[in-house]
Amino acid sequence: MDSFNYRNGRLFAEGVDVEVIADEVGSPVYIYSKATFKDHLAKIQKAYSAIDTTVCYSVKACGNINILRFLAEAGSGFDVVSGGELYRVQQAGGDISKVVYAGVGKTDKEIVEALNAGIGYFNIESEAELENLIKLAKENNKSTKVALRINPDVDYKSHAYITTGKKENKFGVDIECALEVFDKYGNDKLVKLCAVHVHLGSGGKTIDPYVIAVEKILPVIDELRNRGHEIETLDLGGGYGADYESDSVPSAVDYAAGIVPLLKGKNLKLILEPGKSIAANAGMLLSRVLYIKQGGEKKFAIVDAGMNDLIRPALYGAFHFIWPTAVEMDMVPLRRVKDLDMPGCEVVDVVGPICESSDFFAKNRSLPVLKRGDLVAVFAAGAYGFTMSSNYNARARVAEVLVDGDKFTVIRKRESYEDQLALER
């Protein structure tokens, strides 16, 4: 699953004791495993190798330039959703021809930047956006390729905030309208409408929605080709599950087993946009216990990380396994699951210092008895952790550390108070 494991009761990231990192860098701190990032990417690349596939890592999941750099070196393309993310990929040395650009609200400035950069595909979300792209391409005398995002109306059975494939979502065009859009815009000289994009959402735990989506989209592609449109690529987006709990989602091989047979012989290139399935288990948030507090029948472990550092639990009730970094050998967890209850544990809420009742990482969680000064690991925090962090309560954003074997490097320094004020002076 990842490279965070206990040795003699102490938590290691690859070959480094995480407490050594805390002693040197401080807490809270994000710790990433380079080996895990590369392993997860390689497994996806291998699983789909039977067909022409480009894996485009989703930058919004975890976008540190140092991570993007070694993923690019490992052959990854990139899925971006803003001009800032495109700039990061450029600065990381990514292959711009393997960049896909998604998002429902691209500005004119962002579109022109992407046209000038020469990205692989725009993932277009609406007829109005396509008209604007054609206008800007003509004004700047630039050509590009486009994938129309089709909403297949597939229930992803995930949290309402992270599902995108239903008709009531803001993303894409209805499957019934796709033919009309291709017929209307499919012959433009500069903007080549030659691909179909589907993205169901995030947090799914089965392959079934992907299989259903492909089965619904392939007849549409056939009809488009019958009408004379050249469809060269199917972009299946991302959203593939990550093991927030041990062995809770399909593997890359499992997903490929359901998808690849449907696409063999269809003369289609495939693009995938995985984010959390690569990044989530490649990172953890390390935090120190500040106080233990009894409030009525509730017991609280107040830690130095807050919802500004990791907002997923507060935003959509996401589960993260939490455990101390140093425990007795009989308290080393063999599996990371919600209902883990070992002898000697007690039930606590793990909360942060933010002035919001929603500032929590876990409620009614059974954990080994904690005391002031203990370090706890919030596992599977590599995706949508640091990238969604903020300076709420004027809190400094934390440091990011990359572990490579038995060495670690600070790849983003901890902010200072002055860093926060620099753009205001």
N, C-alpha and C positions, 0 to 999 in steps of 0.2 A: 504493500500500500504506500509506504513512504520510508524515509530514512531517519525517523525519530523513534528511538527505542531506548529501553531501560537496560543499563548494565550495572549489576550489583546494587540495584535500587536507585540509581542515578540516571537522569534523562540525558541522552546524547542526541545531538544533531549530527548525523554521519559520525565522524570521529572526534567530535568536540563536546565536552560536558557543557550544557547550556548555562550552568551556574557560573562558569568561567566567563562566558559572554556577558552575563548580567553584572558580574563584578567589574569588568573592564568598561562596558558600554553604558551600564545603568538599565533601569527599567522605567516604564514598559519598553519593549523592543520587539520588532518583528524579526524573526529568524527564518531564513529560507535555506532549503537544501538544493544545491545545484544538481546533484545526482538525481533527485526525484523529478525535478523539472524535465531533465533530459530523458529520463526513463519513460515518463508518461508520454512525451512527444514521440519518442521512438516507437512505442507500442502502438500508437495510433497510425503512424506512418506505415508500419509493417502490416497492421491488420487490413489496410485498404490497398495494399500493394498490387493486388490482382487487377485493379483498374487504375486509370490515369487520375490520380488524386493529388490535390494540393491542400496541405493542412495550413490554415491561416490562423495562427494563435490570436485570440481576442485580447487586445491590449488593455481594454477596460478592466479586465480581471486583476491584473497585476502588471503595472507598466513601467517599473524601474528600468532605466536605460541599460543598466548592466545586465539585467535578465534578458531584455530584448536582444542584446548583442549576442549572447551565447546561443539563444534560440535561433537567431538568424544564421549563425555559423553551423547549426545543426540542420539547416535546410528548411526552416519554417518560413511560411509567408505570414501575413498579418491582417487581421480584421480590425479596422479603425472606425471610430464614430465621431471624430472631431478633427479640426485642424491641428490641435495640440498633440493628439495621438499620432497623426501622420508625421508631424515634425519629430516626435520621439523616434519613430521608426527610421526616418531619414538619418537622424543623428546616430542611431545604433548601427547603421550600415546595412539595413534590411534591403532585400531585393524589391524595389518599388513595383516591378511588374507582377509581383505576387502579393500585392495589397488589394484588398476589397474594402470599399468605403460604404458603410451602412449608416442609418439614422434618418429619422423622419423630418428633421429640421436643419438641414445643411444650409449655411448662409452662402450668399454669393461669393464672399471672400474665400470661404473654405472650398467651394467648388472650383474656383479658378486656381487656387493653390494645388488642388489635386490634379486638375487638368495639366498644369505646368509640370507637375512632378512625373506624370505619365503612369498613373496607377493602373492596375490590371482591370478592375471593374468598379463601376458605381452600382451599389444596390439601391435601386430606386423604389420609393415607397408610395408614390402617388402620381397621378397624371399631371398635376400642377408642377410637381418637382421635375418631372421629365421634360415638360415644356420649358422650364427655366434652364435646365441643363443644356438643352438644344440651343437656346438663345445665347447662353454664355459661351458655348463651344464655337458658335459662329462668330461671335464678337472677338474671340481670342484666336480664331483659326486653329483650333485644337480638335483632334479626334479622340474618341474613347469608346470603350465597350460598356454595355449596361446589362445588368440582370434585373428583371422586374420582380419585385417581391410579391408573391402571390400568397394570400391568406387562405389556407386550405380548410379552415373551420374544423380543426382537430382539437379535441379536449385533451390538454396535456396533463390534467389532474395534478396541478401544482398550485402554489399559493397564488391568489388572484393578482398580486402585484408583480409576479414574474412569469406570467403566462402571456403569450403574444400571438397565438395561432387561432384565436376565436374571432368570429365576425365582429364582436363588440369591442375588440381591441383596436388601438389607434394605428396599428402597423399594417403595411401592405395594402393590396387591392383585393377585392373579393374574387374568388376563382371564376365566377360568372363574368366578370368584367375584363379578365386578362386578355381574352381573344380580341376584344374591341381595342384595347390599348395597343396591342401588337399590330393590328390592321391599320390603326391610325398613324403610328409613329415608326413602324418597323422598317421603313425604307429611307430613313434619314442618312445623308451621305457622311456626316461627321460623327454622329452618335449611333453606334451600331447596337441595336437591341437584339442580343443574341444569346441570352441566358435567362434562367429562371432561378429565383431565390426563394427559399422557404425557411422560416425560423419559427419554431413552435413555442419557445420560452426557455425557462431555466429551472433546474431542480427536478427534472423527471427521473423516475427510477425504473422504467421499463423501456424496452425497444419498440413496443407496440405502436405508440403514436408516430414514430418515424416510419415504420413500415406502412401504416395507414396513409401517411402523408405522401410517401413516394407512390403508392398505388393510386392515389387520387391525382397526382401531378403528371404521371407518365402519359395518361390519355390526353391531357391538355397539350403536352409537348408533341405528341403524335399529331394532334389536330393542327397545331401551329405549323408543323412541318408540312402537312398536307396543304396548307394555305400558302406555302412558299417561303415561310420564315426559316432562316438558318438558326437552329438552336444547338449551340455547341457545348453548353455547360449547365449543370445543375448544381446550385449552391444549397446545401442542406443546413447551413447555419450551425449553431452550437446548442448549448443547453444540456449536453450529455452529463449524466450524473457523476457526482464525486462522493467518495466514501467518508461522509461526515460521521457515519457509523460504520463499523467494520463490515465489509462484504455486503453492503446494502444496495449496490447498484451494479448494472451489467458492466463487464469489462469492455475494452475497445474491441476485442475479438468477438464478444457477444453482439455488440452493435453491428459490426461488420458482417457477421453471419446472417443478420436479418436484412441488411441493406444491399450488400454487394451482389447477391444473386439476382436481385430485381433490376440491377443496372448493367449487368454483363450483356454485351451484344447490342446495347442501345446507342452506341456511338456518341456517348456523352462523357465529357470530362466531369470530374466531381470536385467540388470545393467543400471543405469542412471548416467550421469556425469554433473550435473548442477553446474554452477559457478555463472555467473552474475545474474541468476534468483533468487539466494539466497543472493548474496552479494551486488548487485548494489544499491538497494534502502535501504540497511542497513547502508550506509555510505554517508557522505557529506564532501566536502572540504570547510573549512571556511577561508576566505581571507579578508584583510583590504584594503580599497581604499587608495592609496598613493597620486595620483594627478588626477585632471580633466584637460584635455587638448583639446583645439580646434585646429584642423588641417584642414584648408580649410573648406569644408562643413562637415567634419567628427568631431564628438565629441568622445573622448576616456576617458574611466575610467581605469586608470592604477592601477592594484592591486598588492599586494605583493606575490601572487602565480604566478608560471610560468609554461610553457610547460614541464619543468623538473619535476614538481610536478604532473601534470595531462596532459598527452600527447594525449589523445584520440581525442580531437577536431582537433589538428594539424595533427595527424597521419592519421585519416580517416574521418574527418568531423563530428565526433560524436556530437549529441545535448545533452547539459545539461541545465536544467532549472536553472536560476540564479535569486536570489531575495535578497533584503536587509534583515537583521535579525531583524530590528526594523522599523516598519511602522505604519502609522495611520490605524485605524481599517478598513476604507473603502478601504485600499490598500492591505489588506490581500488576497493573491491569493486563489481562491477556487479550481482551477485546474492548473496543471503544463503543459502548452502546448506552442508550438513554437510561435503561433500568438497572445499570450495574449497581449492586448493593453488596458490599463485602463486609465481613465481620470487622468491627472496630470503626466503622464509618458513622457519620452523623449527617442529618439533613440540614442544609443551609441554602440561603440565597447568596449567590456570588454577584456583588454589585460594585459599581464604580463611584467616583466622587462627584459626578455631574449633578447639577441642581435640576434633575428631572426624575420622576418616579419610573420612567421607562429606561433608566440607566442601569441595566442589568445584563449579565452574561448567562445566568442560569437561575432558575427558581426551583425550590424544593429538590435540590440535587444532593444525592448521597455521596459524600466525600470523606476521605480520611480527615481526622481532626486537625484543623488548621490553627496556626498561631501567628501573631505578628512577626513579620520578617520572612515568612515562608514564601517561596516562589511557586507559582502555579502556571501551568502551560494550558493555553487555550488552543486546542489542536484544530487542524484543517482550516486555518485562517489566512491562507495564502491568496485566496481569491476574494475580491471585493472587501478586503480588509483595509490595507493602507490606501488604496485608490479611492475609497469612500470616506476617508478620515477628514477631519476638519479642525478648525481652531476654536470651536465652541467653548464658551467659558474662558476664552483667551488662553486655552491650553496649547502648549507647543506640540506639534506633531512629532511622533516618536522616530527613533533611528530605525534603519533597516540594515540587516546584517545577512551576508551570504556566506554559507558554509560550503567549502569545497574540500572534501576529505578530512584531514585533521587540521585544517586552517580555516580561519574566518576573516572576512573583510567587511568593514562598514561601507555600505554602498549608498547610504544616504544618512548624513549626520543628523543628530537630534536638533530640532529647531531651538533657537534661543528666543528670549523675549524681544531682543532687538531685531531678529529675523522677522518676527511678526509685524513689527512697526515699520520696517524698511520701506515698504511701498506706500506708506501713509505720510512719510516725512517730506 
